[in-house]
Amino acid sequence: MKKALLLVSILFVSVFSTACINNFAVQELNSKAKSYLEEGDYNAAIERLKSSIDLDDTIFETHYNLAVAYTQADDYMNAMSEYKKALELNPDVPDSYYSLAVAQENLAVDLMRGTVRLDENGRMYHFDSSSVEEEQPYAADENVIALVEELKADAAVNYGVYLEKSPDASDAEDVRQKLESLKSVPDVNE
């Protein structure tokens, strides 16, 4: 019995110490990522935050900060994915809904401009215009237009949730106006 108790306590101590080491490493990575974000080095921040998630993918702040870094780097596809993961971990943070809506709107704009495109399988990719010598003027097809409409509808829902969770926010009136403009403008060709 003493041996079993000793083994259990050793196992608990090793698990606890590993968790503490990981927690410390996560904190260090997140702190360094914050510094990189403040300096405008979004790619370095993204790499640090991804490493932090590799150590512990259950921390809301890490996913949210990674989403912010992707947003700052104009990578709205990855930003949306990370905002959604953050919301799965903590659905009670109003700013997450607002930020997700902003990323959805920005991706819709990029799709209409052609800086993000759909491949033949319907997957999005960043279009590098410098690799093309002469290209025909870009025109969004019906698949892109449908996706843009879906993104704008999703953004409207997320702005709405933001307002529900934070009705007295200092930007509430601006968000209400944005929400109305998303609902009232059926034409995606802005």
Long-range contacts (C-beta under 8 A, 24 or more apart in sequence): 22-55, 22-56, 23-56, 25-52, 25-55, 26-52, 26-55, 26-56, 26-59, 26-62, 29-55, 30-61, 30-62, 30-65, 33-65, 33-69, 34-65, 37-65, 37-68, 37-69, 37-72, 40-72, 42-69, 42-70, 42-72, 42-73, 43-73, 45-69, 46-70, 46-73, 58-89, 59-89, 60-86, 60-89, 60-90, 60-93, 63-89, 64-93, 64-96, 64-99, 67-99, 67-100, 67-103, 68-99, 70-103, 71-99, 71-102, 71-103, 71-106, 74-106, 74-110, 75-126, 76-103, 76-104, 76-106, 76-107, 76-110, 76-116, 77-107, 77-116, 77-124, 79-103, 80-104, 80-107, 92-165, 94-161, 94-162, 94-165, 94-166, 94-169, 95-162, 95-166, 97-158, 97-159, 97-161, 97-162, 97-165, 98-158, 98-159, 98-162, 98-175, 100-155, 100-158, 101-154, 101-155, 101-156, 101-158, 101-159, 101-162, 102-155, 104-151, 104-152, 104-154, 104-155, 104-158, 105-151, 105-152, 105-155, 105-182, 107-151, 108-147, 108-148, 108-151, 108-152, 108-155, 108-188, 109-190, 111-140, 111-144, 111-147, 111-148, 111-151, 112-140, 112-144, 112-148, 112-188, 112-189, 112-190, 113-138, 114-138, 114-140, 117-144, 118-143, 118-144, 118-147, 140-188, 140-189, 145-188, 148-188, 149-188, 152-182, 152-188, 153-182, 155-182, 156-182, 156-183
